[in-house]
């Protein structure tokens, strides 16, 4: 097969179109987003010499105070919509790695040498979506639920304990501006996790960065304590008509973070997996909305209220500050499986020699990055084999 085709994004698979009308340039970034209008001057300032959106240029123009003011924006908060527009332009511009594949194996191969165009994975695009879904596929592979505690446990005279917590860490705006908040977020969270380990012993975690509408970050973390347990009590909010489970030891954990902390005890693994799936679908993929829905109407609300979270805003800010939107500690998956006493086996990825080393059969030489328009490839094509003459033509026309 010479081509690998995939369905285009729901928002549209074609790269953004640039066209001028009465002194303005229109960026058609996505049918799910209101069409934005950018002046030719802003477009030129925010793209490379070849007219392509690049992170290095975006950071130089939007994070540098003098350059940002030259664009007409006092601070980054004022430029959030422009940044989101630029991010969408970059995300929806289909670009391909041009590779020279050389067969070095000992067996027979139809092609000893070939040239491949492989679509780049970008935050929020179709390739990225597939990678994220594959990353969390283990959650869907016959993952049984485990009820950690139930409401009736509180109706008898016994102490309810849990080792699995849902922790939300917010950022006090008095601590600094938007740029300071995002640039120090990772260091602050690492200090928080280190303090937890010193106080409670070994822990495993899954965390996500998210943005409020203001652009300021907050952190959601699912933390499994292996050497500590916490006392749980039910809490009913009359204002929100919401049942959540809290812990008596909240103040001991909250004192380890510099701003407001919200802590919930997780009653079942289903609540965890429901959140992760909905976060994957809405926040990581750049959509907006609440993920507080319940799987069963009879269940209490799980309390994961993200109504103010803007998925696109989160993607843009993670992009420009070079942050991974989510992170899983190396042993989190293993510990969760231990908790439910289930196993997940990985497939072998290739042939191994007697010493357990992967035997190489193909060597790939990187030749450059080209847009789909330059290569004449529709954005719904993920992999395409090219001839030597085609590649020579692309390289000759490239303006280095």
Secondary structure, DSSP 8 states (H G I E B T S, - for coil): --EEE----TT-SS---EEEETTEEEE---TTS--EEEEHHHHHHHB-TTS-B-HHHHHHHHTSHHHHHHHT-SSGGGGHHHHHHHHHHHHHS-EEEEEEEEE--SS--S-SEEEEEEE---TTSHHHHHHHHHHTGGGTSS----BS--GGGGGSSS--EESEEEEEE---GGG--HHHHHHHHHHHHHHHHHHHHHHH--EEEEEEEEE-TTS-EEEEEEEEESS--EEEEEEEETTTTEEEEEETTHHHHHTTSSS-EEEEE--BHHHHHHHHHHHIIIIITT--S-----SSTTS-------TT--HHHHHHHHHHTT--SEEE-TTHHHHHHHHHT--------S-B-TTS-B---EEEEEEEEEEHHHHT--TTEEEEEE-HHHHHHHHHH---
